Amino acid sequence: MDIITVRDLAVGYGDVRILESLDFSVPSVRITAVVGTSGCGKSTLLKTLAGLQPPLAGEVYFRSERVDFLSEASLASLYRGIGVLYQDGALLNNMTLFENVALPVRMQQPEMPEAVLREMVHDRLSQVDLIASAAKYPAELSGGMRKRGALARALVLDPAVVLCDEPAGGLDPITSGHLDDLLLRLRETFRMTFVVVTHELRSIERIADKVLVLNGGRLHMAGGLADVRNSSDAFVKTFFLRKVDHDDP
């Protein structure tokens, strides 16, 4: 079953189309990797799927409901079912980790009793192995811990889908591998769906069930990891045959 479907989608800014004529679906309880060269529109596509950037054309369906034409209020309600892990984590430096994770709940469900909120936040921090760091500020956390803290914030409202923009960006291979393992564990344990923008070959090959390859402003190829990985297409072969030691710091 697919949880997100797009038809003839165009994304960009103003009159500038970065990607167009996109047709693809995101299967439930799977990890879909969005890949391509730098600047090809991966992050813009993710923002559009998250409701943060309106599409320039086409249709977007979430749980079979068309959402690209909904009002801002209706979108805000609907998109509580989608969590976002931003590329740099985007934790607020003047708040503790606990307060960062609690922020979406305080904003969207201000009537929630404090005791219930505290239990929710502690539960999410436990899921990402950060309960002991709840009182720390972002500056006191390592890069990997900040990414996991941002993931806990993305999970706090129990989303059906989590959109991750370069979750392993800036991390060493060992820390990146631990984050990959965490995504896989969350998918299996909580039956979650992830869409992950990444250029990290190790991550793609460890976690991806489906791969969307962007190139030249369009969807170049889509399919299961093995099918895409073993494609004879010249662009795809070049992308996947990069030396991992050179590609990943």
Secondary structure, 3 states (H helix, E strand, C coil): CEEEEEEEEEEEECCEEEEEEEEEEEECCCEEEEECCCCCCHHHHHHHHCCCCCCCEEEEEECCEECCCCCHHHHHHHHHHEEEECCCCCCCCCCCHHHHHHHHHHHHCCCCCHHHHHHHHHHHHHHCCCHHHCCCCHHHCCHHHHHHHHHHHHHCCCCCEEEEECCCCCCCHHHHHHHHHHHHHHHHHHCCEEEEECCCHHHHHHHCCEEEEEECCEEEEEEEHHHHHCCCCHHHHHHHCCCHHHHCC
